[in-house]
Amino acid sequence: MDTHSTIGVAVIGTGRAGMIHAANFVHGVRRCRLVALADSVEQAVLAAGNELGVEDTYTDFRAALRHPHVDAVVIATPTSLHAEIAVAAAEHGKHILCEKPMAITVAECDAMLAATERAGVVLQIGFMRRYSEDFLAAKARIDAGDIGSVVQVKTLTHGPSQPKPWMFNLQHSNGPLAEVNSHDIDTVRWMSGSEFADVYAIAGNYRTPEAQSTHPDFYDQVLLVSRMANGGQGSISGAQGVKVSSGADLDVEIEIAHDLLHDRELLGVLPSEVRSVRANELELVQDARRHQADDIRQRRHLVVRAPRRLGHRRAADLVAPLEHGDAPAAPGEQASGDQAVVATADHQDVGALGHASYGSAPSARAA
Ligand SMILES: NC(=O)c1ccc[n+]([C@@H]2O[C@H](COP(=O)([O-])OP(=O)(O)OC[C@H]3O[C@@H](n4cnc5c(N)ncnc54)[C@H](O)[C@@H]3O)[C@@H](O)[C@H]2O)c1
């Protein structure tokens, strides 16, 4: 691609995520121009075109792929369509920014990777944390050895938005672990610097009674713990459709603990009587030493806020790999592992949803 020319973009799927991307391109992503929109629902795509001033709208995504001025596509359809659209886009020589989760199965991810490799096009996945300055700074500190070795990455994402009807169907969405918490799966892998080795999960439907009869395997609350290949640990708390937040429900945090008690610097300031207690009981440190210990603890414990919006920055990064051949920050190769984690969880308690072990709201049970 000519490194000075404009990059023509088509957004496929003009629902919630697609319209955020599309508006980003209209409002100015360097070198990019939104030239086409596609959505299988005619009314939706016409309304989107009207709103954004885009004339070329299609109900068949393949027509957008044939558009002569489209160089790259954003895929923001239900997840079960990501692989089919991405493979077709690659075959038409289009670069791809595909929303997360990458696809439903590992096999679909493999097909996407093979097609993009064959075509020599860039495939990026919509993990906006990979472009967040806070996350990048945290990662840089970890990589610099600044906080010691990472023992545990703990991340919580409780999504406030109501699931779309297609999300209740696990064949289309792969469930909340994929739909909401693929961000967290990616974060645990990224911050721990390791692949998942063992995964344990429990889940239940606590606040979505409307899905229970039609989609008995849908869950809206999930806990996943993992052992990483490098021996570290991960924990993910997930939820979807949290309408009334307690405040903490809407927070997205990552804490990166480390082997505090093996840290000589910290041991040096702890009175001997607290050396044997657990790291999270450091409050026991006597007044004179509290300050010093807090300071060390702070420097060695990271809490990172996750971005909530799909901002300009991520869309703009569609450009960098095309311009200078930079490696994308969230390439498909990394995201494909998420599907294996979800599938593994599915074969545990998450997969047992609909059976007797299926969770329900404790208050409802008591009543
Ligand atoms: N990165 C993030 O934080 C983030 C946030 C929201 C959604 N997403 C992802 O974006 C994707 C879409 O989610 P959403 O919330 O926007 O869903 P949505 O239901 O609001 O939008 C999906 C759109 O795709 C359209 N569509 C369906 N079949 C199509 C087809 N064959 N061709 C073209 N369009 C088709 C639908 O008509 C709809 O307008 C999902 O994979 C979701 O996980 C990511």
The ligand as a Gaussian input file, in Angstrom:
#p B3LYP/6-31G(d) Opt

LIG

0 1
 N      -14.393000      -4.137000      22.171000
 C      -15.484000      -4.004000      22.906000
 O      -15.412000      -3.590000      24.040000
 C      -16.827000      -4.352000      22.315000
 C      -17.964000      -3.682000      22.750000
 C      -19.201000      -4.040000      22.210000
 C      -19.280000      -5.084000      21.276000
 N      -18.145000      -5.724000      20.883000
 C      -18.207000      -6.832000      19.909000
 O      -18.720000      -6.353000      18.692000
 C      -19.536000      -7.343000      18.066000
 C      -20.930000      -6.765000      17.837000
 O      -21.525000      -6.463000      19.084000
 P      -22.652000      -5.330000      19.225000
 O      -22.859000      -5.112000      20.673000
 O      -22.293000      -4.184000      18.374000
 O      -23.900000      -6.123000      18.616000
 P      -25.167000      -5.481000      17.912000
 O      -26.209000      -6.543000      17.947000
 O      -25.468000      -4.150000      18.477000
 O      -24.682000      -5.253000      16.402000
 C      -24.464000      -6.310000      15.501000
 C      -24.891000      -5.831000      14.118000
 O      -24.496000      -6.805000      13.168000
 C      -25.530000      -6.880000      12.203000
 N      -25.458000      -8.141000      11.432000
 C      -25.957000      -9.356000      11.765000
 N      -25.689000     -10.232000      10.786000
 C      -25.005000      -9.562000       9.826000
 C      -24.455000      -9.922000       8.568000
 N      -24.540000     -11.170000       8.077000
 N      -23.818000      -8.980000       7.841000
 C      -23.727000      -7.706000       8.298000
 N      -24.239000      -7.301000       9.480000
 C      -24.855000      -8.217000      10.240000
 C      -26.806000      -6.752000      13.017000
 O      -27.936000      -6.409000      12.221000
 C      -26.407000      -5.677000      14.007000
 O      -26.742000      -4.379000      13.538000
 C      -19.517000      -8.552000      19.005000
 O      -18.553000      -9.469000      18.594000
 C      -19.155000      -7.955000      20.341000
 O      -18.509000      -8.839000      21.213000
 C      -16.931000      -5.368000      21.381000

